[in-house]
Amino acid sequence: MAPFRRGVDNAINEFADRVSDELERRGHEVLRLGTGQPVKKLLKSTPFDIVHVHEPFAPSVASAALRHSFSLNVATFHAPQERVLSTQVARPLVEIFFGRIDARTVTSPATAQLLESYFPASYELVEPAAGSRDWAAVASELEALYRRLVARRHDDSGDPELRARISERELIEVDLHMHTDHSTDCATPVEVLLQTARDRGLGAIAITDHNELSGALEARRIAAEMGDIKVIVGAEVKTGEQGEVIGLFLEEKIPKGLTMAETIAEIRRQGGLVYVPHPFDRFHSVPDYEHLMDIIEEVDILEVFNPRVAVTAFNEEAERFARKYRIVPGAGSDSHVAQGLGSVRVRIHDFDGPAEFLEAMRDADITRKHKNLVYVQTLKLLQTAGRPKAPKRRVLDAKPVRGGKPRKRG
């Protein structure tokens, strides 16, 4: 997609036309769009592997494509001149859309130097045809780039045989992200959390205290005695410089402060699953886009909805990212008070262990129940302000929070 009408004679249109012609000659299906042609409806209705945009500065058909694309995006920047609107006036907005670019290319070193000063990233040089270099060579470089990107998408077929077996089991609702008073910023006792979860009809919960496993282990022990709710033992671990990551199905505490790679390796050593919470939320400690791309092959589940995320666009970015890389989507209330529990639910078939859980998640339905964010955040503040560090902290006379449809007991 180029920011000019088809047929206009310039270097950018020539680049796009010549490369498109060569890719079609090699058997690829290519759709070429220019200014004035519909983009939004087309991108929503057609599952493209790659959306390649040229000069995606706002406003243009190329920038519109980045706004609406759920595909892998490649951008080529040509002119080494500053775009004042994009680099000065609308820079924060442009940075959001540029964050959706999965590979950036430039046609000259001067263009790379200019862009790196305003939008730091890695820019791969793909020069146009000139002299002994023909358009077939240009197309070959881009074709190789496309293949590298497509290879990073997850295989969403999973284990069909296992999924078929568990599809015959009952459906349960689960909440995949919550905290107890074993987290330093939560005052909800384990017993209260479990009773609330059961009263709200949840069949399983993942307890993911910050850098701690003791609350989840205690909850699993009590839940086993209750007999009608499952507890996935997890932890939300703070890495040294790359944000937080959740490990599910853990048995041993993982120390905070490790690198992201070391933390993931420890989750894998324990046979756990890697769950990335609230990605793209600038108000949480999250891996930035560059670090998320570094670990993309290791992510089992990406949280696409978190009701504690204050800006809706952050959840939308997570959903967009999960779709284009075919990562299993997840969701959790991120509850720090019992009142927020179950505000988002994932309906899946009953499971036993991480392998069955991951397959069940491939067919999951995510439902949202509105909870006032200011209300639950205020409750969190009132319950935790001025209190000692967990796990000694307790809410006085804590009781389960009623609400929701109770599950039928056997």
C-alpha distance (Angstrom), angle and dihedral (degrees) to the residues before:
residue distance angle dihedral
M1 . . .
A2 3.77 . .
P3 3.82 128.6 .
F4 3.80 93.2 -119.5
R5 3.77 136.2 72.4
R6 3.80 117.3 -94.1
G7 3.80 111.9 -92.0
V8 3.80 96.5 28.9
D9 3.79 108.0 134.2
N10 3.82 110.3 -125.4
A11 3.81 139.7 115.3
I12 3.81 95.5 -98.1
N13 3.80 94.7 52.4
E14 3.80 90.1 45.5
F15 3.81 90.5 52.5
A16 3.81 92.9 49.7
D17 3.83 94.2 43.2
R18 3.80 96.5 46.8
V19 3.81 94.0 46.6
S20 3.82 91.4 45.5
D21 3.80 91.3 51.2
E22 3.81 91.7 50.2
L23 3.82 93.3 47.8
E24 3.81 90.6 49.8
R25 3.79 89.7 50.2
R26 3.82 87.4 56.7
G27 3.79 91.9 54.5
H28 3.81 101.6 -96.0
E29 3.78 119.7 136.9
V30 3.82 107.3 -123.7
L31 3.80 129.2 -175.9
R32 3.80 114.4 -165.7
L33 3.84 119.7 -157.0
G34 3.77 133.0 -179.3
T35 3.79 139.3 177.0
G36 3.80 113.8 -46.3
Q37 3.80 95.4 27.9
P38 3.85 122.5 112.3
V39 3.79 115.6 -96.5
K40 3.81 112.6 160.7
K41 3.80 99.1 58.2
L42 3.80 92.4 41.4
L43 3.80 94.6 52.3
K44 3.80 92.2 48.2
S45 3.79 94.1 49.2
T46 3.82 101.7 39.8
P47 3.83 124.0 63.2
F48 3.80 99.8 -140.7
D49 3.80 118.5 -175.2
I50 3.81 93.0 -149.5
V51 3.80 132.7 17.7
H52 3.80 108.4 -163.2
V53 3.81 114.8 -165.8
H54 3.79 128.6 -173.2
E55 3.81 122.3 -147.1
P56 3.85 93.4 -10.5
F57 3.78 94.8 -168.0
A58 3.81 116.9 140.2
P59 2.93 129.4 -68.6
S60 3.81 102.9 32.1
V61 3.78 142.5 96.7
A62 3.81 87.4 -98.5
S63 3.82 93.5 56.9
A64 3.80 89.4 45.3
A65 3.79 88.6 54.6
L66 3.82 90.6 55.5
R67 3.80 89.9 50.6
H68 3.80 93.1 55.7
S69 3.80 105.2 27.6
F70 3.80 121.3 113.6
S71 3.81 90.9 177.2
L72 3.78 133.7 88.3
N73 3.79 106.5 -74.0
V74 3.81 128.1 -145.7
A75 3.80 120.5 -174.8
T76 3.79 128.5 -163.3
F77 3.81 119.1 -162.2
H78 3.78 117.4 -160.5
A79 3.81 117.7 167.7
P80 3.84 118.1 67.8
Q81 3.82 92.2 -147.6
E82 3.80 125.2 110.0
R83 3.81 117.0 -109.0
V84 3.81 101.8 -145.0
L85 3.82 94.5 -163.5
S86 3.80 92.5 53.5
T87 3.82 99.8 36.5
Q88 3.79 98.3 40.9
V89 3.81 117.6 12.6
A90 3.82 102.4 33.3
R91 3.78 99.2 19.8
P92 3.87 97.5 126.0
L93 3.82 90.5 52.8
V94 3.79 92.8 44.8
E95 3.82 90.2 50.9
I96 3.81 89.8 57.5
F97 3.79 92.3 53.8
F98 3.80 92.6 42.0
G99 3.80 86.5 54.6
R100 3.80 87.0 68.7
I101 3.79 92.3 61.1
D102 3.80 111.4 106.0
A103 3.81 96.5 -170.8
R104 3.80 129.0 17.6
T105 3.78 123.2 -157.7
V106 3.81 132.8 -178.9
T107 3.76 131.7 -161.9
S108 3.82 95.4 -142.1
P109 3.83 139.4 24.9
A110 3.82 89.5 -120.9
T111 3.81 90.7 59.6
A112 3.80 90.7 49.7
Q113 3.80 91.5 51.1
L114 3.80 92.2 51.2
L115 3.81 95.2 47.0
E116 3.79 94.5 46.0
S117 3.79 89.3 58.1
Y118 3.82 92.1 57.2
F119 3.80 105.0 24.1
P120 3.83 108.1 25.2
A121 3.79 112.1 -149.3
S122 3.78 141.9 111.6
Y123 3.83 113.1 -69.4
E124 3.80 119.4 -167.4
L125 3.80 116.5 -148.9
V126 3.82 114.0 -125.7
E127 3.77 107.7 168.4
P128 3.82 122.6 -158.4
A129 3.79 122.5 -113.7
A130 3.79 114.4 -71.1
G131 3.80 134.4 151.1
S132 3.80 109.1 -23.2
R133 3.81 91.9 -5.5
D134 3.81 110.5 94.4
W135 3.81 132.4 -167.8
A136 3.80 91.4 -101.8
A137 3.82 88.5 65.7
V138 3.81 90.8 49.9
A139 3.80 91.1 49.7
S140 3.81 90.8 48.5
E141 3.80 91.9 55.5
L142 3.79 92.1 49.3
E143 3.80 92.2 43.7
A144 3.82 89.3 54.8
L145 3.81 89.6 48.9
Y146 3.81 91.4 51.1
R147 3.80 91.3 50.3
R148 3.81 92.0 51.0
L149 3.78 90.6 52.7
V150 3.80 95.3 46.0
A151 3.81 89.8 49.3
R152 3.82 89.2 60.9
R153 3.80 93.0 62.1
H154 3.77 114.3 103.3
D155 3.78 121.7 -108.9
D156 3.79 99.6 -111.2
S157 3.80 94.8 -169.8
G158 3.81 92.0 84.2
D159 3.80 114.7 170.2
P160 3.83 106.1 -30.2
E161 3.81 93.5 -175.8
L162 3.80 93.0 54.1
R163 3.80 91.8 43.9
A164 3.80 90.6 51.8
R165 3.81 90.9 54.2
I166 3.78 95.9 50.6
S167 3.82 92.0 43.5
E168 3.82 87.5 77.1
R169 3.81 92.0 61.8
E170 3.80 126.8 91.3
L171 3.78 121.2 -82.7
I172 3.79 117.8 -111.7
E173 3.79 133.7 -178.1
V174 3.79 119.7 -123.9
D175 3.80 137.1 -173.2
L176 3.79 110.7 -150.5
H177 3.80 104.7 -167.2
M178 3.82 127.4 46.2
H179 3.79 143.7 124.1
T180 3.80 141.0 -133.4
D181 3.79 133.1 -161.8
H182 3.80 87.5 -80.0
S183 3.81 85.2 78.9
T184 3.79 114.8 80.8
D185 3.82 92.3 -127.5
C186 3.82 99.8 46.3
A187 3.81 133.1 73.0
T188 3.82 101.7 -173.0
P189 3.82 112.9 121.4
V190 3.78 117.1 -131.4
E191 3.81 92.9 -117.5
V192 3.81 92.0 53.0
L193 3.79 92.0 48.7
L194 3.80 92.8 50.7
Q195 3.80 94.5 46.6
T196 3.80 91.3 47.8
A197 3.79 91.3 49.0
R198 3.79 91.5 51.1
D199 3.81 93.4 46.2
R200 3.80 89.7 51.1
G201 3.77 92.3 55.0
L202 3.79 99.7 -108.0
G203 3.78 115.2 154.1
A204 3.80 95.6 -166.1
I205 3.79 138.4 10.3
A206 3.79 134.1 -168.3
I207 3.79 112.2 -139.9
T208 3.79 108.2 -154.0
D209 3.80 108.6 176.4
H210 3.78 118.3 -178.1
N211 3.81 110.2 -88.2
E212 3.79 90.7 -28.7
L213 3.80 137.3 99.8
S214 3.81 102.2 -178.5
G215 3.82 96.0 89.9
A216 3.79 93.4 50.4
L217 3.81 92.6 47.1
E218 3.80 90.8 50.0
A219 3.80 90.2 48.4
R220 3.79 91.9 50.7
R221 3.79 90.8 52.7
I222 3.81 93.2 49.9
A223 3.81 92.6 43.0
A224 3.79 90.3 54.6
E225 3.82 88.0 58.8
M226 3.82 91.6 46.6
G227 3.79 90.0 52.1
D228 3.81 101.2 -160.2
I229 3.80 105.9 75.8
K230 3.79 132.1 54.6
V231 3.78 125.8 -140.0
I232 3.79 121.2 -152.4
V233 3.79 107.3 -154.5
G234 3.78 109.4 -133.5
A235 3.78 144.8 148.2
E236 3.80 135.7 -150.7
V237 3.78 101.3 -136.0
K238 3.81 124.0 -160.5
T239 3.79 110.5 -140.6
G240 3.78 123.7 -151.0
E241 3.80 99.8 -99.1
Q242 3.80 107.4 -19.8
G243 3.79 104.9 74.5
E244 3.79 131.4 -111.7
V245 3.78 131.5 -37.6
I246 3.81 129.9 -177.5
G247 3.76 124.0 -134.2
L248 3.83 116.0 -157.2
F249 3.82 125.6 -160.8
L250 3.80 94.5 25.5
E251 3.79 129.7 159.8
E252 3.80 102.5 -177.3
K253 3.78 132.5 50.4
I254 3.81 115.0 -104.6
P255 3.82 114.0 -145.4
K256 3.78 117.5 -122.7
G257 3.78 121.0 -122.2
L258 3.80 98.3 52.0
T259 3.78 120.0 126.0
M260 3.78 117.3 -92.9
A261 3.81 90.2 -107.9
E262 3.82 91.9 51.2
T263 3.81 92.0 47.6
I264 3.79 92.4 50.4
A265 3.80 90.6 47.0
E266 3.80 89.1 54.7
I267 3.81 91.7 49.5
R268 3.80 89.1 51.3
R269 3.82 92.2 47.2
Q270 3.79 88.3 58.9
G271 3.80 92.3 48.5
G272 3.80 91.6 -111.0
L273 3.79 134.6 143.7
V274 3.81 125.7 -111.2
Y275 3.82 112.4 -126.1
V276 3.82 119.3 -179.4
P277 3.84 110.7 -150.4
H278 3.82 126.6 -149.4
P279 3.82 96.3 -14.1
F280 3.81 117.1 -166.8
D281 3.84 91.7 20.5
R282 3.78 103.2 134.3
F283 3.83 90.5 -162.9
H284 3.81 93.6 60.3
S285 3.78 130.6 61.8
V286 3.78 99.0 -98.3
P287 3.79 135.6 156.0
D288 3.79 108.0 -95.8
Y289 3.80 119.2 -122.6
E290 3.81 93.3 -91.9
H291 3.81 93.7 52.7
L292 3.80 91.8 43.2
M293 3.80 89.1 55.7
D294 3.82 88.7 51.0
I295 3.82 92.0 59.8
I296 3.79 101.0 31.6
E297 3.81 94.1 116.4
E298 3.82 90.2 53.4
V299 3.82 98.0 52.1
D300 3.81 112.5 104.6
I301 3.81 97.9 177.9
L302 3.80 131.1 15.2
E303 3.79 118.8 -157.2
V304 3.80 105.4 -124.9
F305 3.80 97.2 173.9
N306 3.79 130.0 37.3
P307 3.83 116.9 162.7
R308 3.81 91.4 -151.7
V309 3.80 90.8 63.8
A310 3.80 103.2 106.9
V311 3.82 97.7 -156.6
T312 3.81 115.5 59.8
A313 3.79 91.6 -152.6
F314 3.82 90.6 66.7
N315 3.82 91.2 60.6
E316 3.80 89.5 45.3
E317 3.80 91.0 53.4
A318 3.80 89.6 52.2
E319 3.81 91.5 51.3
R320 3.80 90.6 48.4
F321 3.82 91.8 50.0
A322 3.82 93.7 48.2
R323 3.80 91.9 50.1
K324 3.76 97.6 50.5
Y325 3.81 94.3 46.2
R326 3.82 92.3 38.7
I327 3.80 93.0 -125.6
V328 3.81 117.5 163.4
P329 3.83 106.7 -100.1
G330 3.79 121.7 -132.2
A331 3.79 138.9 178.3
G332 3.76 139.3 -163.7
S333 3.79 139.3 174.8
D334 3.82 92.8 -123.3
S335 3.78 82.1 -145.9
H336 3.81 117.7 -170.1
V337 3.82 91.6 171.5
A338 3.78 127.6 44.3
Q339 3.81 90.9 -120.1
G340 3.81 90.7 68.8
L341 3.79 96.3 51.3
G342 3.78 114.9 121.3
S343 3.81 95.0 10.9
V344 3.79 84.6 133.4
R345 3.80 121.9 29.4
V346 3.76 134.9 -170.5
R347 3.81 114.5 -149.9
I348 3.79 112.1 -150.6
H349 3.79 140.3 150.2
D350 3.78 114.9 -88.2
F351 3.78 114.2 -87.6
D352 3.77 144.7 -168.8
G353 3.80 117.0 -148.2
P354 3.81 134.0 -14.4
A355 3.81 98.3 -65.0
E356 3.80 94.0 54.6
F357 3.80 91.0 41.2
L358 3.82 92.7 54.8
E359 3.80 91.6 48.8
A360 3.80 90.8 47.6
M361 3.81 89.1 52.4
R362 3.81 91.2 58.4
D363 3.81 89.0 69.8
A364 3.81 96.4 36.4
D365 3.80 127.1 138.0
I366 3.79 116.0 -147.1
T367 3.81 116.9 -150.6
R368 3.78 126.6 -175.2
K369 3.79 128.7 -150.0
H370 3.78 115.8 -165.4
K371 3.80 117.1 -111.6
N372 3.78 121.7 174.5
L373 3.81 104.8 -111.9
V374 3.81 93.4 -153.7
Y375 3.81 89.8 51.5
V376 3.81 96.5 52.6
Q377 3.81 92.8 40.9
T378 3.80 90.4 51.8
L379 3.80 90.7 49.9
K380 3.79 89.5 51.1
L381 3.81 90.9 51.8
L382 3.80 93.5 47.3
Q383 3.79 92.7 48.6
T384 3.81 97.1 46.8
A385 3.83 106.7 30.7
G386 3.78 114.2 110.3
R387 3.79 94.2 -0.2
P388 3.81 126.6 125.6
K389 3.78 121.9 -97.6
A390 3.80 119.0 -78.5
P391 2.98 139.7 -66.7
K392 3.83 92.0 35.4
R393 3.80 92.3 52.0
R394 3.80 115.4 98.6
V395 3.78 135.7 177.7
L396 3.80 108.0 -121.8
D397 3.80 113.2 -111.0
A398 3.80 91.5 -6.5
K399 3.79 114.7 -166.7
P400 3.80 134.4 -177.9
V401 3.78 115.7 -90.1
R402 3.78 112.5 -120.1
G403 3.76 123.7 -141.8
G404 3.75 141.0 97.7
K405 3.77 127.6 57.3
P406 3.82 112.7 -54.5
R407 3.76 117.9 -129.1
K408 3.79 117.2 -110.5
R409 3.76 111.9 -105.8
G410 3.76 120.3 -132.3
